[in-house]
């Protein structure tokens, strides 16, 4: 019973910050799951793999809800989405496969470096609009593969990579966020499929909730609250100083990165 409550709490916190600050839930879900799985005494060798795979599974569900909302408001550029789709799928599967080759400690350091990058990014303004070269099919394919592989490797939906790119591609902020939200579904779906295919533990994991590298109890607990609280978090943006909160949250991310890098 305690585990269910803890996972639901993680989902609530991730949902609030996702809606309030526009951050992907993986930045919160992955380190929280690491702590819970350590407490549950899951094998250290697989701990980070399960945290990342589980985070991606929760994003599969939440990204669908977010995409639907953005589609209703016509905030998704489907032309750009279609241009990125195949490379996102390929990159996500490749990233999932790569993750299964890495040790848990290497994955932890990769995640720490990414968290540090996001924390630094919060202190700088968004990049100015670029040129039409970013719409080129080859450029889109290369970027999509890169974004998909990194997202699968660290357990995120790719928003912190895709939104800046789309803004440089001369997309309005709302369209950049909406299109990025839509991209989160193919990224997470392909990555989860990769983790399930490549991440079997061959009988060494004695836990009925784990299949491949997905902890299904954690998935159910997190998504039971994350969608609802993300809506509440979005409403709080009208009442709270989001820019100040982002920079305050960046300090938390710096601490998390420093802890995980060791």
N, C-alpha and C positions, 0 to 999 in steps of 0.2 A: 504493500500500500504506500509506503514511504517513497519508493521509487516513482510510482505514478505521480505523486504530488510534486516531486522534484522536477520530473520531466515537464509537467504542465507549467511549473513556475519558469523553467528555462524558456518554454515557448512564449509565455506572456512577456518576459523581459525582451526576448529577441523581437517579438512582434511590435512592442512599443517603440523600440529604437529603430526598427526598420521603417515604421510609418513616420516617426518623428524626424529622423535624420536622413532618411533615404539610403540607409546602409543595408547591405545584404545580411540576412540573419546568420550566415555562416561565421561571421567574425565573432559573434557571441556564442553561437551553438557549439562550435568545435572546441574552444577551451573549456566550456562548461562540461561538455561530455567527457573530455579528458579527465577532469577532476572526478566526475561521478564514476566513470569506468575504473579509475584507479582505486576509488573507495570500494567498488564491487570486486576488486582483485582480479580483473580480467588480465590475461597475460600481457606483459609489457611489450612483447614483440609484435602484438597485433593491435594495441590500444589506439594508436593514432590512425591506423587504417580504418578501424570501426567508427571512430569519431568522424572522420571525413566522409566515409560512405553514408553514414546515418544522416549527417548534415545535408548532403546532396539529396537524399530521399525526401527530407522535409521540404526542400526547395522545390522539388517536383510538384508537390501539392500547392504550396503557397504561390508559386509563380503562375499557376493556372488561374487562381483567384485574382491575382493582381493583373494579369493580362486581360482577363475578361473586363475588369473595371476600366482599364485604359482603352480597350477597344470600344467600349460604350461611348467614351468621350472623344473618339477618333484621334488618339494620341500615339498610335502605332504606325510607323512608316513600313508598310508591308513589302515595299520594293526593296528597301535596305535589309529587312528581315530575311527575305528570300535569297538575297545576295550573300548573306552570311550563313544561311542554314546548313548547307552541306559541310562547309569547313568547320563550323561549330561542332557538328556531330562527330566528324572525323577527329578533330582535336580533343574532344572530351573523351572519346574511347581511348585515344593514344595516351592522354593524361592519366586515365584510370589504370591502364596497363603499366605505365611507368611507375605509378604509385605503388603497385604491388611488388615491384622490383626493389623499391627502397626500403630501408629499415625504418622502424617507427621513429627512431631518433633523428634520422635524416628528414623525414616528413615533418617532424615537429619544428626543425630549424627552417625548413621551407615556409611553413606556415608563419613562423615568427618573423621572417624577413618580409613576407607579404603584409602582415599586420603593421610592421614598422613603416612600410611604403604608404599604406593607407593613412596612418597617423600623420606622416609628413605631408601628405597631399592635402589634408584638411587645412593647412596653414597657408596654402597658396591659392590664388584665384584660378578660376577655370581658364583653360587655354582658349585663345581667340579662334574664330572660325578659320578654317583652312581653305583649300581649293578643291576643285572637282576631281582631282586625282584620287581622293579617298573613296570615290564612287566606282573606281575602276575595278572590274571583276577580279583581276589577279591580286590587287592590293586588298580587297575585301576578303579574298580567300586566305591570304597569308595572315591577315589580322585575325580572322575568325578561328583559324587553326590555333594560333597563339593564345587567344582569349579562352578558347575551349580547353586547351591542355592545361593552362595555369589554373583555371577554375576547378577542373577535376582534381588537380594535384593538391589543392588546399581546401577544397570543400565549400566553394562559394558559387553564387549564381552569375558572376561575371560583371555585375553592374559597375563596380569601381574601375573596370577596364573599358567597358563598352560605352558608358555614358560620355566620358571625355572624348573618345574617338568620334562618336556621332555629333557632338558639338563642333568638333573640328571639321566635320563633314557638312557643316552649315545647317544642322538641325536645331530647331527651337528646343529649349530645355525640356518642355513637356513631352515633345516627341522623342527626345533622346532617352528620357526616363521610361516612357511607355514602350518604346522599341526594345530597350534593354531588358525590361521586365518580361517581354515576350521571348527574348533570347534565353532567358533563364530556364525555360521549360526544356528545349532540346538539349541544352548543356547538361542539366541535371539528369534528364532521362537517359541520355547516352552514357554519361559517367556512371550512373547507378547500374546500368546494364553491364558496363565494363567491370565494375567492382564485383558484381554477382558472378560473372563469368570467370574472371581471373583470380578472384579472391577467396576461393574455397580453402578451408583450413584442414581438410583431410582428417577430420575426427579429433583434432587436438583441442577443439573448443567445446567445452561441456556447458552449453547454455542454449536452452530451447528457443530463446528469442532471436538468436543470431543466425542469419542465412547469408552466405557469402561474407560480405563485410558490412552488413546492415543490421543494426539492433532495432528490431521492429517494435519493441515495447517503448523505446525512446521516441521512435518516429510517431507512434500513435499519441503518446503523451504530449509531445511538442506541438503537433499540428492541431490538437484539440483546443489549444488556446492561442496559437500564434496568429491565425487569420483574424480572429475577432479583435485581438489587442493591436494588430497592425492598423486596423481601421480607427481605433481609438487614438493611437499614436499620431495618425495623420491629422485628426481633428485638433490635437494639442498644438500643432504647428501654428495655429492662429493665435494661441494664447501665450506661448513660450518663445524666448529669444533663441531661435534655432542656431544661428551663427555662433552664439556664445556657447551653447550646449555642445556643438560639434567640436569646438576647440577644447572644451573641458573633457569631452569623451576621448579626444585624441591622447590626453595624458594617461587615461586608463589603458588605451591601446599600447602606448609606449611601455607601460609597466608590464603588460601581458607579454609583449615582444621580448623584453629583457629577461623575463622569467623563463620563457620557453626556449630562448636561444642557448641557454646553459646546458 
